[in-house]
Amino acid sequence: MRHDERYYGRFGGRYIPEVLRPAFEELEEAWKAAREDSDFWKELEGLHRDFIGRPTPLYPAPRLGKELGGHRLYLKLEGLANTGAHKINNALGQALLARRMGKKRVIAETGAGQHGLATAAAAAKLGLECEVFMGEIDMARQHPNVFGMRMFGAKVSPVLEGTRTLTDAVNAAMKSWTERVSDTHYILGSALGPHPYPAMVRELQSVIGKEIRKEILAREGRMPDAIYACVGGGSNSIGAFSAFLDEQVELIGAEAGGRGHKPGEHAARMGGAANVGIAQSYKSLFLQDADGSLLPTHSVSAGLDYAGIGPELAHLGETGRVRFESVSDEEALAAVKRTARAEGILPALESAHALALAYRELPAMPPDSLVVVNVSGRGDKDLFITAPRFDREDWLSFLKSEVARIERGEV
Ligand SMILES: Cc1ncc(COP(=O)(O)O)c(C=O)c1O
């Protein structure tokens, strides 16, 4: 392999413990062979249609478009994919690859639980054993997905170290892989980590951008002016952006601005607070202290609550091809409500960051602008975060009555 294929500008690479070298070499070879094998893509495309429900709709949002200044606004509804988010595109592709490699078991890390849920579903579909590592805090705040993973037969292992969120779940998954490489494939959930993960995850998520492009050309006969997507590690955004990188389309990433600008209050890497570093086996921009230790982060959305960013997006941000803005917890929560009321669509808190940014910026755009927002997931999983904020008393009395009902043995 040529050295520069592993890098995006000065970011990327593969900085792994020696014990994982054979596993990475095997993965790289298997991915190269699968990419070139039309049978692999044929099987994946069949499952896109039959199992995931692709293509997902590109929904025109006329009421919101009008409210925001007469724009033509489209929402790409990845939340309508099986398991409720874009994560299944990658998880299923890698699960097929694992089966091709003769692996019997897959492991994954998860933050919001969507990647864990997608991996568990793909493993169930393909008859693979599955273990998911999830921070203790995320297990509490995204509990509906923990239940879902168990329904699909996966073991969910709590991560008690460090931040007890996504950053430490990645460490735990990687460590677990070193302990059992021979029969296990690690299905990493975003476009980050050591090579070849960023390139592989991007390719498996590029179906989002290809579908947007095809559909928008069919409906509007031209390229969109702008595309918005939220950025955790970066998989839904690079998936949506990849078909437009060489076009005159503005690409905008929404990061988690959390509840403030101080370290630990947000996860906005591209706003200037992050520095170049090597962490979690790849080189990118990370929120870190002077010693290079990753800083704790905060976001109301577990999926954006991560100290690093995929190397390709770090590069696209540094070169100015993708513009990044941060969106606060409160703005994201308001966007959940606004989207639900105006269009009958309940977005995930992660996706609501992209929506909130579009709602902030569209009024200043020329009327009749053509804009797409990638709605990476649906909001059902966030019930335990949104309900106590939007409807506190009702939610509290509902929970109390449910506990009482369970204790009385009525359910
Ligand atoms: C619905 C949803 N959107 C976005 C993300 C962020 O991940 P990524 O940046 O890889 O798309 C997550 C992560 O869990 C998610 O669940």
The ligand as an ORCA input file, in Angstrom:
! r2SCAN-3c Opt
* xyz 0 1
  C     -28.537      9.621     14.600
  C     -27.080      9.914     14.647
  N     -26.593     10.910     13.888
  C     -25.281     11.221     13.909
  C     -24.388     10.549     14.713
  C     -22.954     10.965     14.718
  O     -22.088     10.080     14.097
  P     -21.427     10.369     12.706
  O     -20.749     11.714     12.802
  O     -20.458      9.264     12.531
  O     -22.490     10.375     11.663
  C     -24.846      9.489     15.518
  C     -23.929      8.738     16.371
  O     -24.277      7.902     17.147
  C     -26.236      9.175     15.478
  O     -26.737      8.190     16.234
*
